[in-house]
Amino acid sequence: MNEDTSSQLFSHWTAIVVTCASIEYRHAIEKEYKKLAAAKCLPSHDILLVVDDPRCPTGHDLENDVYASNKTTGVGSGGATLNALLVAIERLSALKHYTTIRNDIVYNSRILIIHCGRSLAHYPGGSAFLPVSPKLSCVPSDVYALPPTLLLHALWMTTKLSTKSANGVWVTSVDAFLPGSPHMTVPETKDIKGAVLFVVKSSIEHAVNHGVILTNPDMSLKNMVYQMPKSVLEATLDDMYCNVIAGICYLSAELTEKLLGLHTLPPLDRCTYHGTDTGVSPLQVSLYFDLLVPLCTDITENDFTSGTCGATYAQSANYSLTNLQESHNARKIIWKQLSKFIGKIHILENSEHHYLSNKYSYESSISSILPQDTDVYHLISKPQKEHVFINSVIKGSIKNSGGRCTIIESYIDKDISLEFTGDTVLIGLHLTKSHIMAHFPANIILQGFPDDQQGHIITCYGLNDGLTTCCTDQDATYLNTPLSSVLGVLARFGITVQDLWSGLSPSDHTIHKAKLFMKGIANTEQMEILSTFANAITTNQHFEEWNTVFNKWKVSSIYFYFLFIIYSYIYSFLF
C-alpha cells in the first residue's frame, strides 16, 4: 500500500465498535476479541466495544405491529451505525467524566465501526469467523496465527486505509471480502466535510446485483443505485466498468455530529436502544441507501423523501411498506440534516468485490477466498497431502478419489471413515465415539450445527447449489442435481412439495427453507442417512438402502433455514 511518509500517519483508534445481530453472537465475538487482544493481534486502541443491535422488546407482538419496519426486527446497517455511534460516544463521554453525552468528542476521536449483522448459511460460525487466505489478507504477517478471519482482515484493512485520517468515523462490515493489494492508495481526509465512499471497479455483469455509484467529473457523488438494470448501466458508462460500493466509508466529524443528532428525533430514535428500550419496535434504515443518498448531487428532496431512489434496495432487504408516512417523515429529517454535505468516492485499485450472501452458491461466494494452499493448521493425522485442514483434529480416515477436501473447525475421531469422489468441504463436523463408514458423491459440503440438546444437526448440499433459488426455477439444484429430478425421487416415496415446505408461500420454496435435515438423531445415523440420501439423489440408485432409512429421515427432518433462527452458533476454537 502506497503511503506518503512525509505526512503524519495514524493507526491508533479511540474506539473500535463491533455490531452484531444477537446477544449470543456478541458473546462469541467478545470471546474472540479477548483471545486476539491477549495475543496482541489488534491495532492500537483505547476501548473496544461489542454491541448487539436493537431488537423488538421481549413479548412484543411484532406480527400485529403496523409500525414495525421489518418482521425480522432488525435496524439495518444505518440503524446499527447510529446505535454504535451513540454507544461509543456515551462511553467516551463517561471516560472523560462528562455528565452528559458530548457529541463534539468526535472532533478529537478516531472511531471504527465493524458490522457483523447477517447470518451466512455457507459457514455456521458466520462470516466474521470465516478463515481467509493469508495471501489475500491485510492482516500483518507477524500478528496472527494462521489463518486470519474475515473480521480480523476487515479490522486491519480499514486501519491501513485510515492512516491519513486524524479524526472521524470509519464504517466497514464483513458482508463482503475485499482482498488487500499493494496498489491501494490511502485517501486524504483532512479537507473532507462529508463522506468518502470506497468503491471497486467491477464489470457490468457483477454490478447489476449490487450497489453502484455514479460520479461527477470531480469524483463527487452523483447518484447511488441498487441493482441498476444492465441496459441502463451500458448506456450510462463509458468504459463498461462500474463503481461498485465496497462497504467501507469514512464519515467526517462534521457529518458524524449531525448523524448523532438523529437519535433524538422520532421516528429515527427507534434505530437505537434509546428508542427500543421504551417498548417500541425498531426502525430499519440503510447506511448507504437512506443516510448517505442525500449526499448525491442528482438526488432531489422529492426523489429522496418519496422513497423512489431507494425502493429497489428496500424491497431486496424486505423493508416493510406498511407505514409509508412514517418512512416519509424519517427521510424528511435525514434530508434536512445531511443533504448539505458532499460525498466523494475513493477507488480501491487492483481489488475485487466478493459479496457473501445466501443468494450465491458456496462455490461462487466464498470458495475462492478460503486458504487455498495445501498447508496444515492444527492437525493430528496423516492426511492426503492435497487436502486443506484448518483448526481441525483428524484421527480417522478421510479419502478422496477425485478431488480435494477442505476441512474446517472439525473433529473426526479414529473409528470414522469417510470417502468422497470429488471436491468436498467439511465445516464444524464433530464425529466422536461412533463407528461411521460413509461414502458421499462429488462436490458437496457437509456442515455441523449445534442444537439445543448438546448434539449436532448435520446439513448436506452441493457446492454449486443456490440455496435461495426457488424450486420452480430451471436453474434450481440440490446436491448439484436439478431440483425437479430431486423432487421426482422424493415423490416415489410419497414426499410432496407441501411436505418439504409446509406453511410457506411458493416464493419460499427453496433449499434454504426446505425440510431436509434431521434433529434429535445421533451423528452416526445422520451421516449414514445423508450418505444414502445423497447417493440415491445423484446416481438414481441405492433406493433399497434409502427405503430402509426413509421413515427415520421423514419423522426427524427440520427446515435448514430454522437452524439460523432457533439455534445461535456460539463460535469457539477447538484449541
Secondary structure as UniProt FT lines:
FT   TURN            5..6
FT   STRAND          13..20
FT   HELIX           23..38
FT   TURN            39..40
FT   STRAND          45..52
FT   TURN            58..59
FT   TURN            63..64
FT   TURN            66..67
FT   TURN            71..72
FT   HELIX           76..95
FT   TURN            96..97
FT   HELIX           103..108
FT   STRAND          110..116
FT   TURN            121..122
FT   TURN            124..125
FT   HELIX           127..129
FT   TURN            134..136
FT   TURN            141..142
FT   HELIX           150..161
FT   TURN            162..164
FT   STRAND          168..173
FT   STRAND          176..177
FT   TURN            182..183
FT   TURN            190..191
FT   STRAND          195..203
FT   HELIX           204..207
FT   TURN            208..209
FT   STRAND          211..215
FT   TURN            217..218
FT   STRAND          220..226
FT   HELIX           230..236
FT   STRAND          241..251
FT   HELIX           253..261
FT   HELIX           262..264
FT   TURN            266..267
FT   HELIX           268..271
FT   HELIX           273..276
FT   TURN            277..279
FT   HELIX           287..291
FT   HELIX           293..295
FT   TURN            297..298
FT   HELIX           301..306
FT   HELIX           308..310
FT   HELIX           311..316
FT   TURN            317..318
FT   HELIX           324..338
FT   TURN            339..340
FT   STRAND          343..347
FT   TURN            349..350
FT   STRAND          354..355
FT   TURN            358..359
FT   HELIX           362..365
FT   HELIX           367..369
FT   TURN            385..386
FT   STRAND          388..390
FT   STRAND          393..394
FT   STRAND          397..400
FT   STRAND          405..408
FT   STRAND          411..412
FT   TURN            414..415
FT   STRAND          416..420
FT   STRAND          424..427
FT   STRAND          430..431
FT   STRAND          436..440
FT   STRAND          444..450
FT   TURN            452..453
FT   STRAND          456..462
FT   TURN            463..464
FT   TURN            467..468
FT   TURN            471..472
FT   TURN            474..475
FT   STRAND          477..478
FT   TURN            479..480
FT   STRAND          481..482
FT   HELIX           483..491
FT   TURN            492..494
FT   HELIX           497..500
FT   TURN            501..503
FT   HELIX           506..508
FT   HELIX           511..513
FT   STRAND          515..518
FT   HELIX           523..539
FT   HELIX           543..556
FT   STRAND          557..559
FT   TURN            560..562
FT   HELIX           563..566
//
